[in-house]
Amino acid sequence: MRIVAGGYIPGLVAHPTEAGLIYARTDIGSAYRWSPGVGQWIPLTDYHSPAMYNLNGPESIALDPNDPNRLYIAAGMYTCSGCPFSFLASQDRGATFQEYTAPFPMGANNDGRAAGERLAVNPFNSSELLMGTRNRGLWKSSDYAQTWQQVTGFPVQNSTDGFGLQWVLYDPANSGTIYVGSYTNASIYATTDNGQTWAALSGQPTSWPFSVSNGTKSPAPVRAVLNPDGNLYVTYGDQPGPNTMNYGLVEKYNPSTNAWTNVTPPLDRAGGESSARGGFNGVSQDPRRPGTLVVSTFNRWYPVDSIYLTRDGGATWVDLGRMTSQSGFAGLNAGNYYFNPSVFSATAPWLTFGNTSPPTGSAKFGWWISALLLDPTNPDHLMFATGATIYATDNLSAVDKGAAPRWYVQASGIEETAVLALISPTSGVHLLSGVGDIGGFRHDELGSSPLAGMYTNPVATTVGSMDWAGQSPQVVVRAQSPNATSNSVCNYGAYSSDGGSTWAPFPACATGANSGNGGAIAVDAGGTMLAWSPATGSANRPQISTDSGVTWTATTGLPARYNAVADKVTPKLFYAYGGGAFFSTQSSGGTTFAAVNSGALPSNGSCNGSGCGVIAANFARAGDLWLPLGSNGLLHSTDGGVTWNKLANVSWANSVAVGAAPPGSDVQSVFLYGTASPAGVMAIYRSDDNGASWQRINDDRHQYGGPTLIQADPRVWGRVYLGMNGRGIIYGEITPRVQPF
């Protein structure tokens, strides 16, 4: 399902001589290779099993400048105990990999992921690589990343801050010369004898040349490039980012004279920047034009971050964000930079972030800009990534004539959203989603980013729960963390009576629901009764509204804060599960829960994803319920939870969904993310006979590290939607037929 990007992209890496060979590293959603022929990014690590999910986080990417086919990915999303960390080595540009266990942890989604490339290949010896680690100093491989040894002579052997060494840079013109940037010691170290001896660069900045807050760390090198003018250009910040970076510098170092020059772009006083704030991060250069490079601000916030271009080694700079915004479009907020619609083409309408104030049709220039790339084979092609997408221009030289370059979104193929909710009603649109950070979407087409953009009225930051009315499927509800709170309505939830085309906030919030992601929301089969299970407050039980959210009344009968789930056929009927018991409002008209199961049920076991313990109600049969319990298996009830059958052929059930019946059958298909016989591996399965048998429907190349949840289409037999944590929404269909959406 195409949303287009939707998350932070910390790094872009290009091969120095092979045109169009560019890689992107996300923080939680894999690494990608740009395919010029098809004009989109190709994901490279979708083969990872759920057990290897941590390897979907690329800490760093390195290319062999002498062999464009060789690619290395230092993989590890979190520095968690017991998690896998590996080097993924490819000799075919990521089509296949050999994996070698790393002797140290990595953290592609930890703070500090805004740093430069920690992994590098020696341009004079392709078998040799260096890796700057977060907590164990500098490491070296002499056999193409297969084995590693710590560089014992390096000045930083251990770091306790979790950030350690932020980048490694070989001098491509001088064999044996290497630079390493350390956050821990706020220093750059260099060697001229291929690592036999190391020393801190003399004269490097150790204090800020302007007033800073008490306790501010000394300038720490974030990223660096060696320009063909012979100088080392370094961006500095006081914090590792991306969450915090308050101050920054851009410095130029001449290795021949050991002289340092402050070449920081000037304050944007016209944009309201009266004092230094935010750091500098991204830096890239034209390898064929001495003195040409670009740098990015970082966490500046109002004006938003920008990119500066220099043609004279930092003596003068052009502010690309201001130039773009000034050419006819001043922005929707004072001090903010927005793309001028005349020089901006969007393939992801949601990038307006629900902004409905005139003029519309534009997006902020950027924030969290650490990935910055001047294409080494095409100096007119500049790319930069933000906390949401990748922008690019193919006519950067227009700046030399005083004109703004034309910009476009170069992110097609990247899908990085963290999916938290999926619903597929029986009529109207086939899929609506709730995702982290960018709200959610009504997906009217499979192959294009939703034209309506993200949900509005109210705009959400994160939509964590959604539901639809089983017998009135145009009624849709969502619970969320809002972009802005309101004193007059409840922006933590919203209601739609037209299948999600338009929305209205609830007039009031249920008690305890106005925090976090809003909790869990359900709507009964008739579409007239809502059940809102609050996000906080141990005493808060699901609350019922029969007036579209004007008033809320607490239910009774539940011993703890369990989420309510609606039957899809019978109105005013809700279920809840917890503590080995199953509850129903069967005899109370929706207001009072009572335990109905005839025997004790298993508790939730170990789980992959967020679907364990979440009841799946059959949209076509009243009381037909499925209950996945992780390592405690899968339960099925056909009488509203009174009796349950534990499926002997399912040993692990993370998430379950009910979809359309096969042609000629009245038995709905059931989809499982778990482990079932006879395949016996963690995978995606379908059963067309109520769980009597299971067929694995994905293969080893399409595992994606395992979904967070799954949903099935009630109208298209065999179609299943996978909600991923960092790989967006994947849908699967019965091959070879691709059915109309």
Sequence and secondary structure as in RCSB ss.txt:
>XXXX:A:sequence
MRIVAGGYIPGLVAHPTEAGLIYARTDIGSAYRWSPGVGQWIPLTDYHSPAMYNLNGPESIALDPNDPNRLYIAA
GMYTCSGCPFSFLASQDRGATFQEYTAPFPMGANNDGRAAGERLAVNPFNSSELLMGTRNRGLWKSSDYAQTWQQ
VTGFPVQNSTDGFGLQWVLYDPANSGTIYVGSYTNASIYATTDNGQTWAALSGQPTSWPFSVSNGTKSPAPVRAV
LNPDGNLYVTYGDQPGPNTMNYGLVEKYNPSTNAWTNVTPPLDRAGGESSARGGFNGVSQDPRRPGTLVVSTFNR
WYPVDSIYLTRDGGATWVDLGRMTSQSGFAGLNAGNYYFNPSVFSATAPWLTFGNTSPPTGSAKFGWWISALLLD
PTNPDHLMFATGATIYATDNLSAVDKGAAPRWYVQASGIEETAVLALISPTSGVHLLSGVGDIGGFRHDELGSSP
LAGMYTNPVATTVGSMDWAGQSPQVVVRAQSPNATSNSVCNYGAYSSDGGSTWAPFPACATGANSGNGGAIAVDA
GGTMLAWSPATGSANRPQISTDSGVTWTATTGLPARYNAVADKVTPKLFYAYGGGAFFSTQSSGGTTFAAVNSGA
LPSNGSCNGSGCGVIAANFARAGDLWLPLGSNGLLHSTDGGVTWNKLANVSWANSVAVGAAPPGSDVQSVFLYGT
ASPAGVMAIYRSDDNGASWQRINDDRHQYGGPTLIQADPRVWGRVYLGMNGRGIIYGEITPRVQPF
>XXXX:A:secstr
    B S   EEEE SSSTT EEEE SSS EEEEETTTTEEEES TT  GGGGGGGSEEEEEEETTEEEEEEEEE
 S   TT   EEEEESSTTSS EEEE SS   TTSTTTTS   EEE TT TT EEEE SSS EEEESSTTSS EE
 TTSS    SSS  EEEEEE TTSTT EEEEETTTTEEEEESSTTSS EE TT   S SS   TT    EEEEEE
E TTS EEEEEESS  SS    EEEEEEETTTTEEEE      GGGT  S  SEEEEEEE TTSTT EEEEEES 
 SS   EEEESSTTSS EEHHHHHHHTT   SSTT  B  GGGEE S GGGGTT  SSS S  B  SS   EEE 
TT TT EEEE SS EEEES GGGGGGT    EEE  TT B  BEEEEE  SSS SEEEEESSSBEEEE  SSS  
TT S TTTTEEEEEEEEEETTEEEEEEEEEEESS  SSSEEEEEEESSTTSS EEESS  TT SSTT  EEEE T
TSS EEEE SS TT   EEESSTTS  EE B  SS    EE SSSTT EEEEETTEEEE TTTTTSB EE  SS 
       SSS TT  EE SSSTT EEEE BTT EEEESSTTSS EE TTEEEEEEEEEE   TT  S EEEEEEE
ETTT SEEEEEESSTTSS EE S TT  TT  SEEEE SSSTT EEEE BSS EEEE  SS     
